[in-house]
Amino acid sequence: MTLSFFDQFMSPTFMGIPLMALALSLPWVLYPTPSTRWLNNRFLALQGWFINRFTQQLLLPLNTGGHKWAALLASLMIFLITLNMLGLLPYTFTPTTQLSLNLGLAVPLWLATVIIGMRNQPTHALGHLLPEGTPGPLIPVLIVIETISLFIRPLALGVRLTANLTAGHLLIQLIATAAFVLLPFMPTVAILTSTVLVLLTLLEVAVAMIQAYVFVLLLALYLQENV
């Protein structure tokens, strides 16, 4: 029973072929391509409104140099939200519960922000490693600490997304199993457990959207430090 709780996080395969690529391509199939018509349908209008509002909020702390990343960050936000939400459906696989995938998204994007900072303003980028007014004896220690914290950033991005989604899925499965087991013996307790399950599912929907937003927002803040 303990092992079966973690089976949902295994990469699905069909005849020995991993289906991770299919799960990652599904979000792009669900969204329609914007047309050149003056009047679009309601879904396209809602999609455009959401992207515009999110892009405006995302670009508020960024200067003009960071606006080049608007399309990439908005696409990443929609991609992560869709993956997280599809993973809440029954009998589905959530790719963002895999640490390897999240690190594969976090490390290149974080490294791109660091390279941009080193190329455009190396003095300012290196200045983050040593706060102003630091006493002389603490300079080597603080440089080591700040360097470690800099390299931990992509790991924190990937682990945060993985841990929150994995914990939520495990809680939902545990409570659902408890409600199913208690139903023949204690129906009242099973009904109360099912109510908790519904509330937890609503919370997990919010977590799925918030974690995608936090992932992209932190990348935008890292970009702001280097542009």
Buried (B, 14 or more C-beta within 10 A) or exposed (E): EEEEEEEBBEBBEEEEEEEBEBBBEBBEEEEEEEEEEEEBEEEBEEBEEBBEEBBEEBBEEBEEEBEEBBEEBBEBBBBBBBBBBBBBEEEEBBBBBBBEBBBEBBBEBBEBBBEBBEEEEEEEBEEBBBEEEEEEEEEEEBBEEBEEEBEEBBBEBBBBBBBBBBEBBBBBBEBBBBBEEBBEEEEEEBEEBBEBBEEBBEEBBEBBBBBBBBBBBBBBEBBBEBB
